[in-house]
């Protein structure tokens, strides 16, 4: 065990030993996250979607929520703080949200249209007293098409978009609401709000120690009486190193770990731990930069060739079958995958031929740098996985890859920058994992309108056929037209690839046998309400 492992274990043991005696009589679920820090607690969590999973939805909610109740299909949407929503018949760029009556924030104040507008101003109105730059950056990147909003009456708000977008409710899930009263009570200081925030969710933040832990407590007064948590408390611990998480689980210091080391899974099962996996809409790629001054990826033959050079089955084997090969943004089983001309498999001869046609030969090999993280939300096991990719591409196609290794939040910041930005330090590819749950995600990653700082099209990819098909999807008014357009758009993501597609995650987590009632939703997000401890 390394010094780092020992320090992490001792720190965790000391933290748990210091827990108040009253907790021993309660049901306290202890979760080891992959994040290097506790996600921010003000209702705009950082640390990617792991932050939203654990310090977003349990405490804060949006007008629209994910339905995480089933494991047998990709997660869909359900009403949240809005009972209903609809496009304005007179203006399809405007969405009308009818708010749910009787909802209270954790501090007892009421949710109404004024509170919703206050939160929207927090994210989108730079001169509002409550404007929060960090939260604004996250919200604007995830909802890049919001054009305006207004109060219709005390329980109705209208949100307008820059373009007709049939998928806008899938963006509205990321606008989380914090109590305006909590901001005033904290002296209009977001740093102080972070210590005692008030959302509307089924859990409240009970205690927050930066870089150490966050503790959630059951919200007995939750507005949905059928969804009051079974647990009394949830203790969230950032443990970015996989073997340290494993040691914490095996020693009984935690009950649940995200992303167990794949080589430990057989012994975990043998020891009686539950290892839960499920297919879900997720892709682990390398993004290609097309807009920089020194990028080799402007030539589509390079981007296609690399996709034929990857031995995805070998990587899946390394991960002990906790992933599946990725040959597009969507999975081949998805009805909207389409019928692209390219079906990527491990074909080094074809990969090398495409690279040679683009001018990269054994005498002049392709060389580039990828920015990767050491851990993070949805990143699986990025260091060994990227080392595998480096060796695979060298052996199969003679490609020389180097890495810029950084912290997860730094990588997320880099993905919002222009090509050649100093933060990239020469990287022309980046490795953040991505949800692939709905077209709203595709919009902000692939439409030309959403190059940074407007969205996540970091590579500045542009494809007229994709834009045309996506416009048809955005304007679709029936399911058949929507699906036809989606498939055409996805075909372009395969044939003119903006990314090197590598694997889809199977979302593994390991748990003590005491953990009951968990439903492994096909989503980045999971429902802690149903979880119980025996």
Secondary structure, DSSP 4 states (H G I P E B T S, - for coil): --HHHHHHHHHHHHHHHTS-GGGGGS-EEEEEES-SSPPP-SSS--SHHHHHHHHTTTT---SEEEE---SSSB-EEEESSEEEEEEETTEEEEEEEEEPTT-B-TTSPBP-HHHHHHHHHHHH-TTSTT--HHHHHHHHHHSTTEEEEEEEETTEEEEEESS--TTTHHHHTT-----HHHHHHTTS-HHHHTTS---SSSEEEEEEETTTEEEEEE-TT-S-GGG--S-SEEEEEE--SHHHHHHHHHTTS-SEEES--GGGHHHHHHTT-EEE----SEEEEEEEP-SSSS-STTSHHHHHHHHHH--HHHHHHHTTTSEEE-SSSS-TTSTTS---S----S-HHHHHHHHHHTT--SSS--EEEEEEESS-TT--SHHHHHHHHHHHHHHHH--EEEEEEE-HHHHHHHHTSPTT-GGGTT-SEE---EE-SSHHHHHHHH-GGG-TTSSS-TT----HHHHHHHHHHHH--SHHHHHHHHHHHHHHHHHT-SEEEEEEE---EEE-TTEE-----BSS----TT-EE-
